[in-house]
Amino acid sequence: MSTSLYSGPSPEPKPPCDLKARLLQTVGDEFLAPLEIIHQSTFLLACFGNTWEITTCIQHLHRIQEAVEQMNFVLEKCLESEKEGD
C-alpha cells in the first residue's frame, strides 16, 4: 500500500478523446443552422431562381455568404482553442 500526503481523491484529467468529442459536438451544433440556411437557399435558387427578380436572388446569395462566414468563424475559434490547449 502506498502512502500519500494527500488523502483526498486524486483528480483525474479528462482524456483527450472526451475533449475532442465535446468539441465535435459543439461544432456540429453550431453548423446545423448555417447548413440549413445554405441548403434552403440553394434549393430555392435552383427551383425558382430563373423566375425571381435579381434582388431576391441576391438576397439568397447573401444569406449563403453569411452562413459560410459564420461557419468559418466557428472553425477558426475551435482551432484557436485547440492550439491554446496544446
JODA-V152181 format. One record per run of one state. SS is the DSSP state (h for helix, s for strand, l for the rest). FROM is the first residue (numbers start at 1). TO is the last residue. If there is no record, write none. Layout:
ss=<SS | SS>
from=<FROM | FROM>
to=<TO | TO>
This chain:
ss=<l | h | l | h | l>
from=<1 | 16 | 49 | 54 | 86>
to=<15 | 48 | 53 | 85 | 86>
